[in-house]
């Protein structure tokens, strides 16, 4: 099935614990966005009965490394196709994580309209994640996985953000050291024209 050409895709990028999920939840509640978390799709797929990708995904999540793009892009594409009749605006959270993912997604699925880059210090992210780990139940919310995830973000995702900014001019940087409400005000400003 093909993807409707009138859809808006917004990439939501930022390091672990920066608050992407919190802000996406607010946008879903206040505006009719479909929130697609690459991580959530992968976590669901790793426990899906009969999934051919189950073991590969499980190992990458445990190691804090990036799942092969073919798997992630296929899951995202299917989620867009499944929801395009109900939603026009999609938030894709935590993707693309590497430059080749960005290019492949835009060539094979569709071009993003905007990228929200949630920027924050490592110290703030670490504090948020350690607090979240007390209740999240996520096996990657431990200090070793968090350090790996942060390093992976810096080494692989920052070039994506630079590319989307310099080549596509679709990056809006959001300072995430502020309060949740201040951040949300800035997010809504960045999305003017879409919401």
NUBAMAR-674373 format. One record per residue: residue in one letter; x, y, z of N, C-alpha, C in turn. Coordinates in steps of 0.001 Angstrom, whole numbers, plus 524288, in hexadecimal, padded with zeros to 5 digits. Example, Ala and Ser with C-alpha at 12.3 -4.5 7.8 and 13.67 -1.06 7.14 Angstrom:
% residues 2
a833867E9C681E788300C7EE6C81E78833907F31C81E78s832327F73681BA8835667FBDC81BE4832648001E81EBE
***
This chain:
% residues 195
x8034E7FB5B8000080000800008000080378804DF80000x801DF808DA7FD0B8050E80D947FCB7803AC8116280119x8072881531801BC8067B81924805CE8042F81E0C80357x8004182049805E17FDD282519803F7801D68297F803B3x8019282CAA7FF998056E830D47FED68046E8359E8023Fx7FFD6835FF804AC7FEA083AA5807CE7FFF383A0D80D9Cx802DF8360A80EFC804598353281470808F3838A8815F5x80949839E781AFE80DBE83CC281D22810A983932820E2x815AC8386B81FCE818FE8356B8235681CB98393282603x81CED838DA82B378208383BFD82E548241A8383A83132x82937838A18301982D09835938330882DCF8382C83854x82E178351183C7882EFF83708841C18340C83488843B0x8382B837BF8441983D54835BB8457A83F7C8386D84A4Cx842AA8359384D238453C8378D851CE8476B832F5854C6x84AF9834008584184D7D82FD585B39849B182D0185ED1x84B73828B38611384820825BD864B3846BC8290C86976x841C3828F586AFE8401882BBF86FAD83F2F8318886EF6x83F558336086A1F83EC8838F4869228391A83AC78699Bx83566837318695182FE483893869EF82CB68382E864F6x82EA78354D8612982BE0834AF85C2D826728325985D05x8263382E29860058213B82B7B860F281D4482EEE863AFx81F0C831EC8678181B9A8357886A678193583983866C5x81C7C83BED8638981A9783FFB85FF98170F83DB085BC1x818718391E859C98152583693855DC80FC6835538581Ex80F988338585CF880A918324C85F818071B8372185FD1x8097683B97860FA8067B840738615080450841FC85BF1x8077584150857D9805AA8429B8528B8014083EFE850CEx801A883A0C852307FD8E83645850D77F86F837D385378x7F8C48396E858617F41E83AD785B667F19683FDE85955x7F4D0843C9858177F2C1848F1856AE7F1B4849AD850DAx7F475846C784D9C7F3F28473C847EB7F3B0841AD845D3x7F174840FC841577F0A483BA083F6C7F58C8397B83CBBx7F97B8384583FDE7FE3C835C683DF47FE1182FFD83F3Ex8004B82CD383BE1801448275283D1C806FE8270183EA6x807FC825298435980D4B824B48456380F5F81F498442Dx8137681F158410E8160D81A2383FDE81B7A81A468423Fx81C4981735846358216A816D1848A58243D8122A84646x828A381341843BF82BB380EFE8417782D0C80B01845B0x82E8980CE684A4782FDE8096484E9782B4B8060C8504Fx826A28086C850C8821FD8057385254820928015C84E3Cx820EF802D58493381FCC7FF1184507823997FA7A84543x8288D7FBAD8463882C827F7868469282BA77F41984B60x82A667F69A84FDE829727F38C854A4824AC7F005853F9x8209D7F1F58515881BF17EEC18506381D3E7EA3B84CBAx8206D7EB45848D1821CF7E73F844FE825267E2F184777x828647E46584B4A82BD27E07284DA9828D77DC83850FEx824077DDCE85275820D77DA108557281C477D7F68523Cx81BE27D9BD84D528179A7D7F1849F48185B7D233848A0x814317CF3E8495B814557C9A48483F8159D7C8C784280x819937C5978417D81AFE7C43B83C2181DF37C8678391Fx81FBE7CC8483BC0822A37D0A38390A827E27CE998371Dx828FD7CF898322882E007CDE882FF38327E7D15A831E3x831317D5FC8340D835347D9AC835C88363A7D97383BA7x833517D64A83E63833467D63084419838B77D5FA84698x83BD87D21184539840F57D15B847B9844CC7D5AC84652x8449F7D76B8416E848207DBA683FB9846FD7E095842DDx841FE7E1F984341840707E6AF84616841F27E63F84BD3x840D07E1CB84E2C841ED7E0FA853B9847B87E1EB854E8x84B267DFC9851AC850C87E05885287852827E60C851F3x850867E8C084DF6852037EE3C84D278501E7F1AD851A5x84B5F7F0CC853848495B7F3E6857E084CA37F2ED85CC0x84DE47EE0E85DC1851177ECB2862558567C7EF3E86205x858C17EF4885D4685E027F17185C8F85E117F76185C08x859737F9CA85B7D859327FF7485AC785B068012785566x85AAD7FDA28519885C577FED684C42857977FF74848B4x8589080154843F785452802938405B852A77FDC383D3Ex84D987FCC083D4284B427F86983A5484BF07F98783478x84CE27F5898313C84D727F67182B97848DF7F99E82964x84A397FD6F8260F846468012482424841CC7FE9A8212Dx842CA7FA5681E8283E9E7F7CC81B8583A187F63B81F10x83B677F46D823C0837647F2C482780834567F77F82973x837287FB7982B40834988001882D7483141802E382962x8335D8039B824AE83071806528209382B978033681F04x82C0B7FE1981EAD8277F7FAD381D5C8233A7FB5E8217Dx824B67FB678267B820DB7FBF382AB181E4A8015682A94x8216D80573829AF81F4880AC28296B81BA580B6B824BDx81D4B8097C8204581A1B809EE81B8A814CC8074681C60x814EC8029181E99810107FFB781F8880C8C802A58235Ax80EE0805068275C80BCD807FC82B2E8094280CC3828A5x80C0A80F5D8251B809C6813DA82253805488120981EDEx8062C80DF381BDB8021A80BD3818677FD4680A5181B92x7FE14807C5820017F9B6805F9823417F68F80A738259Ex7F8EF80F128262B7F66281368828E77F5198181C8257Ax7F678817F3820797F5EE81C9A81D2B7F04881E3181C09x7EC9981AB281CC77E72981C2381BCD7E4D581F1D82069x7E73981E80824F37E55382139829A07E88E8260E82AF4x7ED8A8261E829687F11A82A6082AD47F3B482CB782607x7F4A5831DE826507F780834958222F7FD06835F082402x7FDB78369F82919802B68384782B5580516833EF82EA5x80A06832C782D8A80CD082E968303F811B6830AF832DAx8125982F69837D3817348307E83AA581A5382B7283AB3x81EF382B898387482247826E58388C826A4827F383C6Bx8262C8256D840D682964826618457182E0D822A484585x832C6824E0845EB83779821A8846618395A81F6284141x837F2821E183CFA8398682013837C88397E824CC83431x83D3A8252A8308A84197821AB82F5B8461E8227283326x848C881E2C8345584D3181E4E837F68526E81E7B83522x8525B81D4E8300D8572181D7282CE3855DD8200B827ACx859EB8223582535859318250D82055856CF821A881C0Ex8589981CCF81B9C8566D8197081785850A48184B8187Bx84F008182381D69849718176781E9B8463B81C0681CA5x84835820BF81D878456D8257881BD1844C282571815EBx849028246781332848E58247680D7C845578202380B68x845E581B6580D80842B68170080BAB83CED817E480CCAx83BA1819C08117A8362781AD1812C8833DA81EC380EF5x836AF8230F80E058349A8272A80A9C8344182564804ECx83795821C08034F8375B81FBA7FDF68332581B8C7FD4Cx8324A818548014D82ED6813CE800AB8297B8145B80343x828FD817DB80711823F381888809BC821AF81DE38085Ex823F48220580A86822608275E809318261382B4580BB7x8260A83014809CC829578343180BFC826CD83663810EAx82A1683775814C98282E839EB819918272783FB181886x82343841B781B2F821E78474481ABF8255284A8B81E66x826B28483D822EB8297984B1C826FB82C558474082A7Dx830758492A82D0D833278461B8310F833588495483608x831358474083A41831BB849B683F648368484756841F8x83A7484A968430A83F36848C2845A283F0D84A9084B49x83E25846DC84ED583DF4847F28546B84383847D08568Fx8457A84C5C8580C84AE684CF3859B884B3584D8985FA2x84F0084AD0861FC84F7484AB7867AA854FA848FD86924x856B184A5086DD885BDC8489B86F9485BBA842DB87122x8603E84066870DF860AC83AE58726185F1C83A3087819x860B183DCC87B6985F8983D6E88101859A483D618820Cx856C3840DE87F7A851108411B8803284E8983C0E87E3Dx8504483A3C879A884E20835598778284F10830CE87B3Ax853CD8306E87D3A8553582C26880BE851D182C3F885A6x8511D830D2887F584DD68315388CA38483382FB088B8Ax8461D8315188717840B982FE4885B584030829FF884FCx843FC827AC88256843B182209881528444D81ED48864Cx847B58207D889BF8486581D9888EA48436881DFB891F3x840CF8226F891B483BD28231389471837B581F88891ECx8378581F7D88CB0833BA81C45889E0834A18167A88AE4x83985814EC88B8683ACE80F5C88C258384680CF7890FCx836F88103E894CA8348980E4C8999C82F1D80C0089898x82C8C80DD1894618272F80C158936382635809F888DE8x829E080AA288A50828C98096B884CA828898039C88395x82BBB8007E8864782BF97FAF18850C82EDF7F9CD87FFFx831187FDD587D8B834017FD0C878AB8396B7FAF3879EDx83AEE7F6C28772D840037F469878578448C7F7C587676x8437D7FBB68731A847BD7FF208715F8481C80421874A5x8452280483878EA8459C808E787C898494B8077C88103x84E1A8062A87FA8852318055588392856E180885881D6x85A6F8099E8856D85EAB80D51884588620280BAE87FACx8631F806A387F2A8666D804D387AD6863B88059D8758Fx85ECD804088753085BDA804C28705085B0880A8986F1Bx85A1080DA98732E8593C813448726E85E20815CA87022x862B3814798724A867A68169A870418685C8151086A8Bx867488102286943867CA80E50863D2863F4811338604Ax85F1C811D78622785B288148585F0685CAB81A3485E11x85EE381CB88620586083822258615B864FA8228285D67x868DF81F1285DE886D4481F1285A3886B6281DF8854ACx867CA81A3F85420865988190184EFE862D881DC884CBCx85FE8820908500385D338254384E37861158294F84C30x8651D82A7284F3B868F682E6D84DB486BC282CDF848AAx86D60827F2848598708782639843E586D6E8255B83EE3x86883823CB83F55865978227C83A9286109826248396Ex85E678281D83D6E859C582B5983C7D85B0D8311283B76x85F348331B83DCE8608E8389483CD1861AA8399583709x864658360F8343D8650A836F382E9885FD38371382BA2x85BEE8342682D7B856BA8343A82B1485455839A682BBCx8549B83BB08307A85265840D4831A285524844FE82E5Cx85A5D844A682E0385D538486482AD385BAA8481082517x85AFB84356823118594B8429A81D9E853D7844E981CBFx85028843998202C84ACD8458481F9284A8D84B7482016x84E4084DB48230384E7D8535B823AD85104855FC81EEFx8559C8542981D528587B856D1819248568C8556B813AFx854FC8508F812DB8534F84EDF80DA284D7384F8380CBDx84A5984E86810C6844A084EA4810218421F8536B812B9x844F8855FF816378431385ABB818E683DDA859D781BA2x83D6D8556481E48838668541F820CF8390385325826AFx83D44855278291383E338542782EA283CA3858E0831E8x83991857D2835F98385085BBF839F383A98859BA83F11x83E3A85CB884150840E085B258462783DB285D0484AD8x83CC08596984E7F839B085A888533283D33859BD857F7x83DAF85DCC85B39840D085D6E8600683DAF85A6486418x83FA9855CB8658683CC9852638692083EDD8528186EB3x841B38569C87009843548572A8757C83F2185A1187896x83B2D85C01875F5836FA85F058786E832B385B6387A90x82E9F85DC287CB382A3C85AB387EC38272D8583B87A44x824218543887B81820F68517C8779C81D6B85556874BAx81AF5858EF877968175385CAD8751E81A2B8609A871AAx81EC08627E87362821C98661F8701C823888636B86B14x8253085E9886B99826D185B90867038223185AF68634Dx81DA6859B28657181900858D3862358176C85DC685F3Dx817D686242861BF816B58673885F1A81A42867DD85A5Dx81F43866A185B05823038670F856B4821FA8630085271x8204185E61853FA81EF185A4A8502F81A5D85C1784CC9x8165385E4384F3E811C08601784C45813448646E84877x816C6867F184A25818A786C158469D81B78869B1841F1x81EAC865C9842F3821AC8633E83EC381E1B8608E83AD0x8199185ED583C9B815F085BF183939811E085F6283684x8126A8648C8370480EB58680A8346580EB3866CE82E94x80A158669582C4F8099286525826D48080385F7082631x8090785C5382A3F80767856D682A28802B88561682DC5x802F1858A5832647FE968581C8361C7FAED85CC9835BE
***
